Amino acid sequence: MAQTRRVVLLAAALLASYAEAACLSRDSLEAEFVSFFNDSAITSLPTEGSCCQMDICGIPCSAEDRPVKNWYGEAVIIAVVFFVLIGVIAAARIKGDYRAFFVAGRTLSLPVTTLTLASQCIDSNAVLGNADLSYRYHFYDGAVLPLGLGLSLLLNGMFLARHMNRGGFLTLPDLYGRTYGPLAEVVGGILTIVSFLALLAGNLVGCGTILAFLFGVSLKEAIIVSGSVMFLYTASGGILSVAYSDIAQSSLGITGIAVCGWWCYNHGHKAPPDSIGFPGYAYPDTFGQRVCSKYDGVPCEFDPGRCCYNADKWCDDPDALSGCRTDNAAYWWKGADDRIFDSFPRSGDNSMLNPRALWPFPNAIFWNWATVVILAFGNLAAIDFQARCMAAKSERTATAANLIAGSLGIFVGVPLAFIGGVSRFYYGPDSIYAKFDADTCSRSIDFPTCAQWKPDPKANLRLLTHEAPNWLGAWTLIGIVAASMSTSDGAILAMSTVGAHNLFRRLPQFLGFMPPDLVTHENLLFITRVAGLPFTIISILVGMFAESDHSAGATGYLLIVAFDIVLAGCVAPIFFAFYVRDPSPRAGLAAMLAGTTLRVVLEFSLPKDGNLILPFKTDEFLDYGKPKTSLLPTFFDAPPEDLWTPGEDQCPQKRLRDFTGVDSLAAPLFSIIVFFFVHYGEKVTGKVFMFLPQRFAWMLEPVPVPAEAKAVDDDLDDDDDRQIDKAKVDASAGGGEELTVELSYQDASKQKTDNEAKAGEPTVLENQEPEQ
């Protein structure tokens, strides 16, 4: 055997002089594999009618995809038309009233507010991102998306929703303007719009992915169609179109996704089991142990002490491989994916608790926890979430709706991560559809070649249209499209509202050459509708050119990016506006700018290789290498001299090194530090920390509360609550000691307006909208 291998290597060296590698990056190694065919007509790989993974590793080429039945697409189109009609009909209730367009006249009931919030939480970013990530990697890699979004709603309900409703705002940047001044309002408006450009792009990719899959068009064409439909019916009816269509979308979407998650959880093949292997495959344990006994293993030929594949049992003809029950031996280790997708009771296998839980693969444990924090806190600056709180008919409605919707989002969204395990069973590494990169090796998974599995980007959609019951597949596809439409229309509305109300309306103040009546009562609604068009176009372009091969997937990646942007500098000032007494406008603006600046700096200065994995020291945290040997994996039943020895000489690998997430967490912490430094620095020194020229001081003066921004009392209990808050403030002032207390924003702002009026100061800026 050793003599034969020397002859083969000599022949390979001769072939390397004229053979150009097509499957492997090393010409000499590919020539060595070419020589194994003993056919002078074969000079390169792959051979005709074959593929690299077959010619290099003996793994059968991926099976052909099956066509999708037409009626799936027809069902989705009918649902889309139904949703659009609801939005168009709701538009009739606007009647030119911009307040009805922005906040539905603050009339949304608890059921409507709850469903609109829940549908925003369970969008296609969270649904498809969850499914894609759990399929590409493992359960928690996907589950962190709905978990983070659900927690965000719970936090919003506990700390912010009632204040948002009480304040009489039209948009979230209104809060920045009234607390920290016009410049902070504009900065906050720009950052939240940039954030939502990414959010909308991710949802358009999600909806477009389904349309492209069902109708056979390109993804870019499907994204354009999706964006056009979303814009047209959102621009017509504003938040009423969004709210009432959300009811229908939630009814079909949330229930469909919930049923799909339940079906996956109770599926008979929740995840791929231990590999059965093929003739000559050695199991990871021995006689009397689980895997060997499961497949009735027999003594190996070259090492009788090991347990091997039982060809007599699993093959119709032991001499003909075509009649055998086999797989790709992609799961040679004990437990395979079963131990990951059923790891709740076992902390050692829980990838959120143990960095090595996914051995022999790396675990993005830090990034997953960072994702939860980014979504849980960053989403508090989501302009669509907060618009629904402002549109609720009372403080209690806003609070209760957030708490119910957050719980619903977690309950529905997290179980959907089980779809990844079911998809891996049908379309994973051990399936007939598996594809591998032949030019990769890995010491930890014991593959000298074909180490990296290439996930099928359409696996979950194939599962729904080929493996799931027909009714469930159609229901879930409609649910995902409904979720995408729900968030997309809300994002378009939120961006157009902020653009018209907080940016375009401020232009005359910042740019003296602009006409002072650029935005008026009469044209505000028209400008808002028109403003949605450029924002939609930009998001379409972002979605068309998104990094679909990113480690977090296109939808999941864009979702996280969206709220990473605002977490850096926009979230902390929201809390300070409500929970710090008389917050300094200079501190608020400084916090926004400091956090955002640090986030941008760290984005380009921290080491990032794109894999989202911290550099842990064990071998599974090494990136795939380029093969240097034609020897066999150690789980083959072969002579020792034909088995490779996993090491640097036969598989050079670099350690994974990606600090993504550190920047996301450091930036908001820095924002908080800067705020308290400036805020309390002014209190202690008695000086104003003015970092703008004096002629721009007006930019840091809080915007007075418009005359009609009045809170609507829930009932006498709320009146009592405000009296208690006021008593706390009075007690603090009387004691000569400053306390951080929960202020009633309405009482504080009303008192400020009254004081200004007594002093003869105007309560409404010259170019400010007098009604909200």
FENDA-V488622 format. One record per residue. N is the residue number from 1. RES is the residue in one letter. OMEGA is omega as a letter, one per 20 degrees, with the letter a starting at -180 (999 if undefined). Layout:
# FENDA-V488622
n:N res:RES omega:OMEGA
n:N res:RES omega:OMEGA
This chain:
# FENDA-V488622
n:1 res:M omega:r
n:2 res:A omega:r
n:3 res:Q omega:r
n:4 res:T omega:a
n:5 res:R omega:r
n:6 res:R omega:r
n:7 res:V omega:r
n:8 res:V omega:a
n:9 res:L omega:r
n:10 res:L omega:r
n:11 res:A omega:r
n:12 res:A omega:r
n:13 res:A omega:r
n:14 res:L omega:a
n:15 res:L omega:a
n:16 res:A omega:a
n:17 res:S omega:a
n:18 res:Y omega:a
n:19 res:A omega:r
n:20 res:E omega:a
n:21 res:A omega:r
n:22 res:A omega:r
n:23 res:C omega:a
n:24 res:L omega:a
n:25 res:S omega:r
n:26 res:R omega:a
n:27 res:D omega:a
n:28 res:S omega:r
n:29 res:L omega:r
n:30 res:E omega:r
n:31 res:A omega:r
n:32 res:E omega:r
n:33 res:F omega:r
n:34 res:V omega:a
n:35 res:S omega:r
n:36 res:F omega:a
n:37 res:F omega:r
n:38 res:N omega:a
n:39 res:D omega:a
n:40 res:S omega:r
n:41 res:A omega:r
n:42 res:I omega:a
n:43 res:T omega:r
n:44 res:S omega:r
n:45 res:L omega:j
n:46 res:P omega:r
n:47 res:T omega:a
n:48 res:E omega:r
n:49 res:G omega:a
n:50 res:S omega:a
n:51 res:C omega:a
n:52 res:C omega:a
n:53 res:Q omega:r
n:54 res:M omega:a
n:55 res:D omega:a
n:56 res:I omega:a
n:57 res:C omega:a
n:58 res:G omega:r
n:59 res:I omega:a
n:60 res:P omega:r
n:61 res:C omega:a
n:62 res:S omega:r
n:63 res:A omega:r
n:64 res:E omega:r
n:65 res:D omega:r
n:66 res:R omega:a
n:67 res:P omega:r
n:68 res:V omega:r
n:69 res:K omega:a
n:70 res:N omega:a
n:71 res:W omega:r
n:72 res:Y omega:r
n:73 res:G omega:r
n:74 res:E omega:r
n:75 res:A omega:r
n:76 res:V omega:a
n:77 res:I omega:r
n:78 res:I omega:r
n:79 res:A omega:a
n:80 res:V omega:r
n:81 res:V omega:r
n:82 res:F omega:a
n:83 res:F omega:a
n:84 res:V omega:r
n:85 res:L omega:r
n:86 res:I omega:r
n:87 res:G omega:a
n:88 res:V omega:r
n:89 res:I omega:r
n:90 res:A omega:a
n:91 res:A omega:a
n:92 res:A omega:a
n:93 res:R omega:a
n:94 res:I omega:r
n:95 res:K omega:r
n:96 res:G omega:a
n:97 res:D omega:a
n:98 res:Y omega:r
n:99 res:R omega:r
n:100 res:A omega:r
n:101 res:F omega:a
n:102 res:F omega:a
n:103 res:V omega:r
n:104 res:A omega:a
n:105 res:G omega:a
n:106 res:R omega:a
n:107 res:T omega:a
n:108 res:L omega:a
n:109 res:S omega:a
n:110 res:L omega:r
n:111 res:P omega:a
n:112 res:V omega:r
n:113 res:T omega:r
n:114 res:T omega:a
n:115 res:L omega:r
n:116 res:T omega:r
n:117 res:L omega:a
n:118 res:A omega:a
n:119 res:S omega:r
n:120 res:Q omega:r
n:121 res:C omega:a
n:122 res:I omega:r
n:123 res:D omega:a
n:124 res:S omega:r
n:125 res:N omega:a
n:126 res:A omega:a
n:127 res:V omega:a
n:128 res:L omega:r
n:129 res:G omega:r
n:130 res:N omega:a
n:131 res:A omega:a
n:132 res:D omega:a
n:133 res:L omega:r
n:134 res:S omega:r
n:135 res:Y omega:a
n:136 res:R omega:a
n:137 res:Y omega:a
n:138 res:H omega:a
n:139 res:F omega:a
n:140 res:Y omega:r
n:141 res:D omega:r
n:142 res:G omega:a
n:143 res:A omega:a
n:144 res:V omega:a
n:145 res:L omega:r
n:146 res:P omega:r
n:147 res:L omega:r
n:148 res:G omega:a
n:149 res:L omega:r
n:150 res:G omega:r
n:151 res:L omega:r
n:152 res:S omega:r
n:153 res:L omega:r
n:154 res:L omega:r
n:155 res:L omega:r
n:156 res:N omega:r
n:157 res:G omega:a
n:158 res:M omega:a
n:159 res:F omega:a
n:160 res:L omega:a
n:161 res:A omega:a
n:162 res:R omega:r
n:163 res:H omega:r
n:164 res:M omega:a
n:165 res:N omega:a
n:166 res:R omega:a
n:167 res:G omega:r
n:168 res:G omega:a
n:169 res:F omega:r
n:170 res:L omega:a
n:171 res:T omega:r
n:172 res:L omega:r
n:173 res:P omega:r
n:174 res:D omega:r
n:175 res:L omega:r
n:176 res:Y omega:a
n:177 res:G omega:a
n:178 res:R omega:a
n:179 res:T omega:a
n:180 res:Y omega:r
n:181 res:G omega:a
n:182 res:P omega:a
n:183 res:L omega:r
n:184 res:A omega:r
n:185 res:E omega:a
n:186 res:V omega:r
n:187 res:V omega:r
n:188 res:G omega:r
n:189 res:G omega:r
n:190 res:I omega:a
n:191 res:L omega:a
n:192 res:T omega:r
n:193 res:I omega:r
n:194 res:V omega:r
n:195 res:S omega:a
n:196 res:F omega:r
n:197 res:L omega:r
n:198 res:A omega:a
n:199 res:L omega:r
n:200 res:L omega:r
n:201 res:A omega:r
n:202 res:G omega:r
n:203 res:N omega:r
n:204 res:L omega:r
n:205 res:V omega:a
n:206 res:G omega:r
n:207 res:C omega:r
n:208 res:G omega:r
n:209 res:T omega:a
n:210 res:I omega:r
n:211 res:L omega:r
n:212 res:A omega:a
n:213 res:F omega:a
n:214 res:L omega:a
n:215 res:F omega:r
n:216 res:G omega:r
n:217 res:V omega:r
n:218 res:S omega:r
n:219 res:L omega:a
n:220 res:K omega:r
n:221 res:E omega:a
n:222 res:A omega:r
n:223 res:I omega:r
n:224 res:I omega:r
n:225 res:V omega:a
n:226 res:S omega:a
n:227 res:G omega:a
n:228 res:S omega:r
n:229 res:V omega:a
n:230 res:M omega:a
n:231 res:F omega:a
n:232 res:L omega:a
n:233 res:Y omega:r
n:234 res:T omega:a
n:235 res:A omega:a
n:236 res:S omega:a
n:237 res:G omega:r
n:238 res:G omega:a
n:239 res:I omega:r
n:240 res:L omega:r
n:241 res:S omega:a
n:242 res:V omega:a
n:243 res:A omega:a
n:244 res:Y omega:r
n:245 res:S omega:r
n:246 res:D omega:r
n:247 res:I omega:r
n:248 res:A omega:a
n:249 res:Q omega:r
n:250 res:S omega:a
n:251 res:S omega:r
n:252 res:L omega:a
n:253 res:G omega:a
n:254 res:I omega:a
n:255 res:T omega:r
n:256 res:G omega:r
n:257 res:I omega:r
n:258 res:A omega:r
n:259 res:V omega:r
n:260 res:C omega:r
n:261 res:G omega:r
n:262 res:W omega:r
n:263 res:W omega:r
n:264 res:C omega:a
n:265 res:Y omega:a
n:266 res:N omega:a
n:267 res:H omega:a
n:268 res:G omega:r
n:269 res:H omega:a
n:270 res:K omega:r
n:271 res:A omega:r
n:272 res:P omega:r
n:273 res:P omega:r
n:274 res:D omega:a
n:275 res:S omega:r
n:276 res:I omega:r
n:277 res:G omega:a
n:278 res:F omega:r
n:279 res:P omega:a
n:280 res:G omega:a
n:281 res:Y omega:a
n:282 res:A omega:a
n:283 res:Y omega:a
n:284 res:P omega:r
n:285 res:D omega:a
n:286 res:T omega:a
n:287 res:F omega:a
n:288 res:G omega:r
n:289 res:Q omega:a
n:290 res:R omega:a
n:291 res:V omega:r
n:292 res:C omega:a
n:293 res:S omega:a
n:294 res:K omega:a
n:295 res:Y omega:r
n:296 res:D omega:a
n:297 res:G omega:a
n:298 res:V omega:r
n:299 res:P omega:r
n:300 res:C omega:a
n:301 res:E omega:a
n:302 res:F omega:r
n:303 res:D omega:a
n:304 res:P omega:r
n:305 res:G omega:r
n:306 res:R omega:a
n:307 res:C omega:a
n:308 res:C omega:r
n:309 res:Y omega:a
n:310 res:N omega:a
n:311 res:A omega:r
n:312 res:D omega:a
n:313 res:K omega:a
n:314 res:W omega:a
n:315 res:C omega:r
n:316 res:D omega:r
n:317 res:D omega:a
n:318 res:P omega:a
n:319 res:D omega:a
n:320 res:A omega:a
n:321 res:L omega:a
n:322 res:S omega:a
n:323 res:G omega:a
n:324 res:C omega:r
n:325 res:R omega:a
n:326 res:T omega:r
n:327 res:D omega:a
n:328 res:N omega:a
n:329 res:A omega:a
n:330 res:A omega:a
n:331 res:Y omega:a
n:332 res:W omega:a
n:333 res:W omega:a
n:334 res:K omega:r
n:335 res:G omega:a
n:336 res:A omega:a
n:337 res:D omega:r
n:338 res:D omega:a
n:339 res:R omega:r
n:340 res:I omega:a
n:341 res:F omega:r
n:342 res:D omega:a
n:343 res:S omega:a
n:344 res:F omega:a
n:345 res:P omega:a
n:346 res:R omega:a
n:347 res:S omega:r
n:348 res:G omega:r
n:349 res:D omega:a
n:350 res:N omega:a
n:351 res:S omega:r
n:352 res:M omega:a
n:353 res:L omega:a
n:354 res:N omega:a
n:355 res:P omega:a
n:356 res:R omega:a
n:357 res:A omega:a
n:358 res:L omega:r
n:359 res:W omega:j
n:360 res:P omega:r
n:361 res:F omega:r
n:362 res:P omega:a
n:363 res:N omega:r
n:364 res:A omega:a
n:365 res:I omega:a
n:366 res:F omega:r
n:367 res:W omega:r
n:368 res:N omega:r
n:369 res:W omega:r
n:370 res:A omega:r
n:371 res:T omega:r
n:372 res:V omega:a
n:373 res:V omega:a
n:374 res:I omega:a
n:375 res:L omega:a
n:376 res:A omega:a
n:377 res:F omega:a
n:378 res:G omega:a
n:379 res:N omega:r
n:380 res:L omega:r
n:381 res:A omega:r
n:382 res:A omega:a
n:383 res:I omega:r
n:384 res:D omega:r
n:385 res:F omega:a
n:386 res:Q omega:r
n:387 res:A omega:r
n:388 res:R omega:r
n:389 res:C omega:r
n:390 res:M omega:a
n:391 res:A omega:r
n:392 res:A omega:a
n:393 res:K omega:r
n:394 res:S omega:r
n:395 res:E omega:a
n:396 res:R omega:r
n:397 res:T omega:a
n:398 res:A omega:a
n:399 res:T omega:a
n:400 res:A omega:a
n:401 res:A omega:r
n:402 res:N omega:a
n:403 res:L omega:r
n:404 res:I omega:a
n:405 res:A omega:r
n:406 res:G omega:r
n:407 res:S omega:r
n:408 res:L omega:r
n:409 res:G omega:r
n:410 res:I omega:a
n:411 res:F omega:a
n:412 res:V omega:a
n:413 res:G omega:a
n:414 res:V omega:r
n:415 res:P omega:r
n:416 res:L omega:r
n:417 res:A omega:r
n:418 res:F omega:r
n:419 res:I omega:r
n:420 res:G omega:r
n:421 res:G omega:r
n:422 res:V omega:r
n:423 res:S omega:r
n:424 res:R omega:r
n:425 res:F omega:a
n:426 res:Y omega:a
n:427 res:Y omega:a
n:428 res:G omega:a
n:429 res:P omega:a
n:430 res:D omega:a
n:431 res:S omega:r
n:432 res:I omega:r
n:433 res:Y omega:a
n:434 res:A omega:r
n:435 res:K omega:a
n:436 res:F omega:r
n:437 res:D omega:a
n:438 res:A omega:a
n:439 res:D omega:r
n:440 res:T omega:r
n:441 res:C omega:r
n:442 res:S omega:r
n:443 res:R omega:a
n:444 res:S omega:r
n:445 res:I omega:r
n:446 res:D omega:r
n:447 res:F omega:r
n:448 res:P omega:r
n:449 res:T omega:r
n:450 res:C omega:a
n:451 res:A omega:a
n:452 res:Q omega:r
n:453 res:W omega:a
n:454 res:K omega:a
n:455 res:P omega:r
n:456 res:D omega:a
n:457 res:P omega:a
n:458 res:K omega:a
n:459 res:A omega:a
n:460 res:N omega:r
n:461 res:L omega:r
n:462 res:R omega:r
n:463 res:L omega:a
n:464 res:L omega:a
n:465 res:T omega:a
n:466 res:H omega:a
n:467 res:E omega:a
n:468 res:A omega:r
n:469 res:P omega:a
n:470 res:N omega:a
n:471 res:W omega:a
n:472 res:L omega:r
n:473 res:G omega:r
n:474 res:A omega:a
n:475 res:W omega:a
n:476 res:T omega:r
n:477 res:L omega:r
n:478 res:I omega:r
n:479 res:G omega:a
n:480 res:I omega:r
n:481 res:V omega:r
n:482 res:A omega:r
n:483 res:A omega:r
n:484 res:S omega:r
n:485 res:M omega:a
n:486 res:S omega:a
n:487 res:T omega:a
n:488 res:S omega:a
n:489 res:D omega:r
n:490 res:G omega:r
n:491 res:A omega:r
n:492 res:I omega:r
n:493 res:L omega:a
n:494 res:A omega:a
n:495 res:M omega:a
n:496 res:S omega:r
n:497 res:T omega:r
n:498 res:V omega:a
n:499 res:G omega:a
n:500 res:A omega:a
n:501 res:H omega:a
n:502 res:N omega:a
n:503 res:L omega:a
n:504 res:F omega:r
n:505 res:R omega:a
n:506 res:R omega:a
n:507 res:L omega:r
n:508 res:P omega:r
n:509 res:Q omega:a
n:510 res:F omega:a
n:511 res:L omega:a
n:512 res:G omega:a
n:513 res:F omega:r
n:514 res:M omega:r
n:515 res:P omega:a
n:516 res:P omega:a
n:517 res:D omega:a
n:518 res:L omega:r
n:519 res:V omega:a
n:520 res:T omega:r
n:521 res:H omega:a
n:522 res:E omega:a
n:523 res:N omega:a
n:524 res:L omega:a
n:525 res:L omega:r
n:526 res:F omega:a
n:527 res:I omega:r
n:528 res:T omega:r
n:529 res:R omega:a
n:530 res:V omega:a
n:531 res:A omega:r
n:532 res:G omega:a
n:533 res:L omega:r
n:534 res:P omega:r
n:535 res:F omega:r
n:536 res:T omega:a
n:537 res:I omega:r
n:538 res:I omega:r
n:539 res:S omega:r
n:540 res:I omega:r
n:541 res:L omega:r
n:542 res:V omega:r
n:543 res:G omega:a
n:544 res:M omega:a
n:545 res:F omega:r
n:546 res:A omega:r
n:547 res:E omega:a
n:548 res:S omega:r
n:549 res:D omega:r
n:550 res:H omega:a
n:551 res:S omega:r
n:552 res:A omega:a
n:553 res:G omega:a
n:554 res:A omega:a
n:555 res:T omega:r
n:556 res:G omega:a
n:557 res:Y omega:a
n:558 res:L omega:r
n:559 res:L omega:a
n:560 res:I omega:r
n:561 res:V omega:a
n:562 res:A omega:a
n:563 res:F omega:r
n:564 res:D omega:a
n:565 res:I omega:a
n:566 res:V omega:r
n:567 res:L omega:a
n:568 res:A omega:a
n:569 res:G omega:a
n:570 res:C omega:a
n:571 res:V omega:a
n:572 res:A omega:r
n:573 res:P omega:r
n:574 res:I omega:r
n:575 res:F omega:a
n:576 res:F omega:a
n:577 res:A omega:a
n:578 res:F omega:a
n:579 res:Y omega:r
n:580 res:V omega:a
n:581 res:R omega:r
n:582 res:D omega:a
n:583 res:P omega:a
n:584 res:S omega:r
n:585 res:P omega:r
n:586 res:R omega:r
n:587 res:A omega:a
n:588 res:G omega:r
n:589 res:L omega:r
n:590 res:A omega:r
n:591 res:A omega:r
n:592 res:M omega:a
n:593 res:L omega:a
n:594 res:A omega:a
n:595 res:G omega:a
n:596 res:T omega:a
n:597 res:T omega:r
n:598 res:L omega:r
n:599 res:R omega:r
n:600 res:V omega:a
n:601 res:V omega:a
n:602 res:L omega:r
n:603 res:E omega:a
n:604 res:F omega:a
n:605 res:S omega:r
n:606 res:L omega:r
n:607 res:P omega:r
n:608 res:K omega:r
n:609 res:D omega:r
n:610 res:G omega:a
n:611 res:N omega:r
n:612 res:L omega:a
n:613 res:I omega:r
n:614 res:L omega:a
n:615 res:P omega:r
n:616 res:F omega:a
n:617 res:K omega:a
n:618 res:T omega:a
n:619 res:D omega:a
n:620 res:E omega:r
n:621 res:F omega:r
n:622 res:L omega:r
n:623 res:D omega:r
n:624 res:Y omega:r
n:625 res:G omega:r
n:626 res:K omega:a
n:627 res:P omega:r
n:628 res:K omega:a
n:629 res:T omega:r
n:630 res:S omega:a
n:631 res:L omega:a
n:632 res:L omega:r
n:633 res:P omega:a
n:634 res:T omega:r
n:635 res:F omega:r
n:636 res:F omega:r
n:637 res:D omega:a
n:638 res:A omega:r
n:639 res:P omega:a
n:640 res:P omega:a
n:641 res:E omega:r
n:642 res:D omega:a
n:643 res:L omega:a
n:644 res:W omega:r
n:645 res:T omega:a
n:646 res:P omega:a
n:647 res:G omega:a
n:648 res:E omega:a
n:649 res:D omega:a
n:650 res:Q omega:r
n:651 res:C omega:r
n:652 res:P omega:a
n:653 res:Q omega:r
n:654 res:K omega:a
n:655 res:R omega:r
n:656 res:L omega:a
n:657 res:R omega:a
n:658 res:D omega:a
n:659 res:F omega:r
n:660 res:T omega:a
n:661 res:G omega:r
n:662 res:V omega:r
n:663 res:D omega:a
n:664 res:S omega:a
n:665 res:L omega:a
n:666 res:A omega:a
n:667 res:A omega:r
n:668 res:P omega:r
n:669 res:L omega:r
n:670 res:F omega:r
n:671 res:S omega:r
n:672 res:I omega:a
n:673 res:I omega:a
n:674 res:V omega:r
n:675 res:F omega:a
n:676 res:F omega:r
n:677 res:F omega:a
n:678 res:V omega:a
n:679 res:H omega:a
n:680 res:Y omega:r
n:681 res:G omega:r
n:682 res:E omega:a
n:683 res:K omega:a
n:684 res:V omega:a
n:685 res:T omega:a
n:686 res:G omega:a
n:687 res:K omega:r
n:688 res:V omega:r
n:689 res:F omega:a
n:690 res:M omega:a
n:691 res:F omega:r
n:692 res:L omega:r
n:693 res:P omega:a
n:694 res:Q omega:a
n:695 res:R omega:r
n:696 res:F omega:a
n:697 res:A omega:a
n:698 res:W omega:a
n:699 res:M omega:a
n:700 res:L omega:r
n:701 res:E omega:a
n:702 res:P omega:r
n:703 res:V omega:r
n:704 res:P omega:a
n:705 res:V omega:r
n:706 res:P omega:a
n:707 res:A omega:a
n:708 res:E omega:r
n:709 res:A omega:a
n:710 res:K omega:r
n:711 res:A omega:r
n:712 res:V omega:a
n:713 res:D omega:r
n:714 res:D omega:r
n:715 res:D omega:a
n:716 res:L omega:r
n:717 res:D omega:r
n:718 res:D omega:r
n:719 res:D omega:r
n:720 res:D omega:a
n:721 res:D omega:a
n:722 res:R omega:r
n:723 res:Q omega:r
n:724 res:I omega:r
n:725 res:D omega:a
n:726 res:K omega:r
n:727 res:A omega:r
n:728 res:K omega:a
n:729 res:V omega:r
n:730 res:D omega:r
n:731 res:A omega:r
n:732 res:S omega:a
n:733 res:A omega:a
n:734 res:G omega:a
n:735 res:G omega:r
n:736 res:G omega:a
n:737 res:E omega:a
n:738 res:E omega:r
n:739 res:L omega:r
n:740 res:T omega:a
n:741 res:V omega:r
n:742 res:E omega:a
n:743 res:L omega:r
n:744 res:S omega:a
n:745 res:Y omega:a
n:746 res:Q omega:a
n:747 res:D omega:a
n:748 res:A omega:a
n:749 res:S omega:r
n:750 res:K omega:r
n:751 res:Q omega:r
n:752 res:K omega:a
n:753 res:T omega:r
n:754 res:D omega:a
n:755 res:N omega:a
n:756 res:E omega:r
n:757 res:A omega:r
n:758 res:K omega:a
n:759 res:A omega:r
n:760 res:G omega:r
n:761 res:E omega:r
n:762 res:P omega:r
n:763 res:T omega:r
n:764 res:V omega:r
n:765 res:L omega:a
n:766 res:E omega:a
n:767 res:N omega:a
n:768 res:Q omega:r
n:769 res:E omega:a
n:770 res:P omega:a
n:771 res:E omega:r
n:772 res:Q omega:999
